[in-house]
Amino acid sequence: MKSLVRVASGQGFWGDWLEAPRRQVEGGQVDYLMLDYLAEVTMSILQKQKERDPRMGYARDFIGAIESVLPGIVERGVKVIANAGGVNPRACADALLALADQKGVRGQLVLGVVTGDDLLPRLDELMAQGHALANMDTGEPLSLVRDRVLSANAYIGSDPIVEALGRGANVVVTGRSTDTALTMAPLRYEFGWGAGDWDKMAAGIIAGHIIECGAQCSGGNCLKDWQTIPDVWNIGYPIVDARPDGTFEICKHPGTGGRIDVSTVTEQLVYEMGDPHAYITPDVVADFTSIQLQQAGEDRVRVYGITGGPPTDKLKVSIAYRSGYKAVGTLVYAWPDALAKAKAADAVLRRRLEYLGLSFDTVVTEYVGANATHGPLAGDVDDLPEVQLRVGVRGQDKAMVERFTRELIPMVLNGPPSVTGFAAGRPKVEEIVAYWPALIDKTVVRTQVEVVR
Amino acid sequence: MKVRLLDLAHARSGDKGDTANVGVIALRPEWYPLLARELTLERVAAHFRGVITGGVQRYELPNLKALNFLLHGALDGGGTLSLKTDAQGKVFSTAMLRMVLDIPDAEASSLGLPPAP
């Protein structure tokens, strides 16, 4: 058994820094590169893409990421684990194989593809069997919105990824696995942790939680002493240095910017946290109140003392469904009386929407305070140099939302004065994809692992 | 003495459906007990009155010198539905830090708390 395994984080979401994966693999020796591409909203976007083209539905940035780290995979044996498969892991695998062919490295790539998280094709069968898939927040049964469902994916744990690694895969692609499983799996595979090793499993999950958002634990988006965080332009993404006993350190490659200390790691630990006593994952329930942090060197934090317990018998299911339309538009009002003008414009706009007989589920107005039009002339901030009027509407009737988008621009000539910031034109009508969290019995979800050589 | 939470803690926030979570972390470990005492459920709920539509939950993490708050009904229905600029609750953290605490002078000086400007 290895005494140390290094897992590097190279992407915190689909849209994260394109340079990060390559920098993690080239910046020093690591054993694994984990790339997290999925968020609640991402699955529904991917599902829409798959509807338009059956070869789509995965995070396409991943292909570029793999291309950039191919030398690391092929020459230095770095393994890659990613949930880039989205709603179409097989299409993602095909694109990877095509890339490997093109680069002449097909023989050195062993691809693990994890599927089985996609419950959309089984939804009616599952509901008929009595799985209500009730909304975790409201308690309502899924039948209420069944005809509008776009995607339904169970959050799967680390088991199938461990299996893929065990069968020799050096690149593993999954659908909706939990973000934390991407880090947990290589640690379990290397150290042999399994059911019963709850404290070590909890450590693996917490390591995953710390690095799953990329540089958000190494100085990115960090509030404490943010002005003094060095070389943010060159920020180093985090690496977990893990040991078989379940202790680990968070660090980054030498020569990179950012900061790793107890503060930056603590900020990430509390990010998107619910009940800290029970951080529930398919693998283990971790207790965040057991975590101990200690500065162990420059840009190095030791994490230890972690405890955990057995997982529940449920898996979370992420369901996306169509839920009407929305549009958001903005105008910028300038000094003097910028805020008063923006408020007057909002009143004008609302009277016109009423006059036209348009009604919405919600109309939200915000006044965004900024400093773009008058620059250094702005002076006293109580007398705002500019205010951005930002109005959003949401409703079921697409035509009404569309009509709203045509009411904003005319106010440039026929509303309150000193208005600008309309160069982008009319706001765009967007279909709303709403999120429906639910639970399902674990036994119902059957994952499959395919290893392609 | 009036003390700004901004000078006692740092914070990070994120979303869970229509709920925003705010983690508040003491800038100095010795200030944590004060935060745990002052940032009561009632106090935080009152601070966010009119901003959120639901209730508040509170958790203590003495090991991290941190408190975690769940602010329900904070995000206009949640990330994909929301029309708000802060649809994912990313800056509820700093909204929390606008809180001003009233601490007895003797305690404030013994803890070295910076007075509000």
Boltz contact constraints between the chains, C-beta under 6 A:
constraints:
  - contact:
      token1: [A, 41]
      token2: [B, 80]
      max_distance: 6.0
  - contact:
      token1: [A, 137]
      token2: [B, 17]
      max_distance: 6.0
  - contact:
      token1: [A, 223]
      token2: [B, 10]
      max_distance: 6.0
  - contact:
      token1: [A, 224]
      token2: [B, 10]
      max_distance: 6.0
  - contact:
      token1: [A, 266]
      token2: [B, 25]
      max_distance: 6.0
  - contact:
      token1: [A, 266]
      token2: [B, 64]
      max_distance: 6.0
  - contact:
      token1: [A, 267]
      token2: [B, 12]
      max_distance: 6.0
  - contact:
      token1: [A, 270]
      token2: [B, 12]
      max_distance: 6.0
  - contact:
      token1: [A, 270]
      token2: [B, 23]
      max_distance: 6.0
  - contact:
      token1: [A, 270]
      token2: [B, 66]
      max_distance: 6.0
  - contact:
      token1: [A, 270]
      token2: [B, 68]
      max_distance: 6.0
  - contact:
      token1: [A, 271]
      token2: [B, 12]
      max_distance: 6.0
  - contact:
      token1: [A, 271]
      token2: [B, 14]
      max_distance: 6.0
  - contact:
      token1: [A, 272]
      token2: [B, 14]
      max_distance: 6.0
  - contact:
      token1: [A, 272]
      token2: [B, 21]
      max_distance: 6.0
  - contact:
      token1: [A, 273]
      token2: [B, 21]
      max_distance: 6.0
  - contact:
      token1: [A, 273]
      token2: [B, 68]
      max_distance: 6.0
  - contact:
      token1: [A, 276]
      token2: [B, 59]
      max_distance: 6.0
  - contact:
      token1: [A, 276]
      token2: [B, 61]
      max_distance: 6.0
  - contact:
      token1: [A, 276]
      token2: [B, 68]
      max_distance: 6.0
  - contact:
      token1: [A, 289]
      token2: [B, 61]
      max_distance: 6.0
  - contact:
      token1: [A, 289]
      token2: [B, 63]
      max_distance: 6.0
  - contact:
      token1: [A, 291]
      token2: [B, 63]
      max_distance: 6.0
  - contact:
      token1: [A, 364]
      token2: [B, 83]
      max_distance: 6.0
  - contact:
      token1: [A, 366]
      token2: [B, 85]
      max_distance: 6.0
  - contact:
      token1: [A, 392]
      token2: [B, 83]
      max_distance: 6.0
  - contact:
      token1: [A, 394]
      token2: [B, 83]
      max_distance: 6.0
  - contact:
      token1: [A, 432]
      token2: [B, 81]
      max_distance: 6.0
  - contact:
      token1: [A, 433]
      token2: [B, 80]
      max_distance: 6.0
  - contact:
      token1: [A, 434]
      token2: [B, 80]
      max_distance: 6.0
  - contact:
      token1: [A, 434]
      token2: [B, 81]
      max_distance: 6.0
  - contact:
      token1: [A, 435]
      token2: [B, 78]
      max_distance: 6.0
  - contact:
      token1: [A, 435]
      token2: [B, 80]
      max_distance: 6.0
